[in-house]
Amino acid sequence: MATLLASIWRDVEAAVTRDPAAHSRIEVILAYPGFHARELHRLAHALFRSGHPLLARLVSHLNRWLTGIEIHPGAQIGEGLFIDHGMAVVIGETAVIGDGVTLHQGVTLGGTSRQRTKRHPTVGNNVEIGTGAQIIGNITIGDNAKIGAGSVVIHSVPPNCTVVGNPGRVVSLVNVEEGTVVRLPDPVGEQLAGLQGQVASLTERIAQLEAALQQQEQARTSGRGTAGKPSVQDPAS
């Protein structure tokens, strides 16, 4: 019991530490749906492991109805999970979450296979996954990784890096030994920048051609107007 209470208290501390909007621990306990979802999952997971899958699913269903967060009873969750806001978070049956993980609203830890195998992600320690990110399949997210909001990740991610985009790609890597951040090349971004430069150049060229054509048209119009006028003779001649 002491171990369980200590584990629950770590969940409270996780919310207070990582959410600047948390004013007190009692606020977290009473009014944080992410905290409620985590604690109800403890009961559902215990029932699931003890061979009562139906009861576990009923608790999970109640959890979803109360908090808007869907966690399968079979999911394994480590210490100090913080689910920020949490609405529409989905965590699949074979997902494994390490210690100190932060999930924002709309995150999915989903699967792609219909086989009864490990088909959901394994998330390492101290990982932060941004709003609306989709982590799909039996992949591994390394320790201390950060997944940007709206990213779709379908391949394993190394530790200490930042991933953004759809499909997700590594854009920076932290050198833990030196304490530095290495910005990696972004081929997609470079191609887009090149295309934008070409579009700007073509737009300028088209404007120049249009201006030249307009000048030629004005010159032709002026010439036709002069040719059509009768000549005026000098009365003194």
Buried (B, 14 or more C-beta within 10 A) or exposed (E): EEEEEEBBEBBBBBBBEBBEEBEEEEBBBEEBBBBBBBBBBBBBBBBBEEEBBEBBBBBBEEBBEEBBBBBBBBBBBBBBBBBBBBEBBBBBBBBBBBBBBBBBBBBBBBBEEEEEEBBBBBBBBBBBBBBBBBBBBBBBBBBBBBBBBBBBBBEEBBBBBBBBBEEBBBBBBBEEEEEEEEEEEBEEEEEEEEEEEEEEEEEEEEEEEEEEEEEEEEEEEEEEEEEEEEEEEEEEE
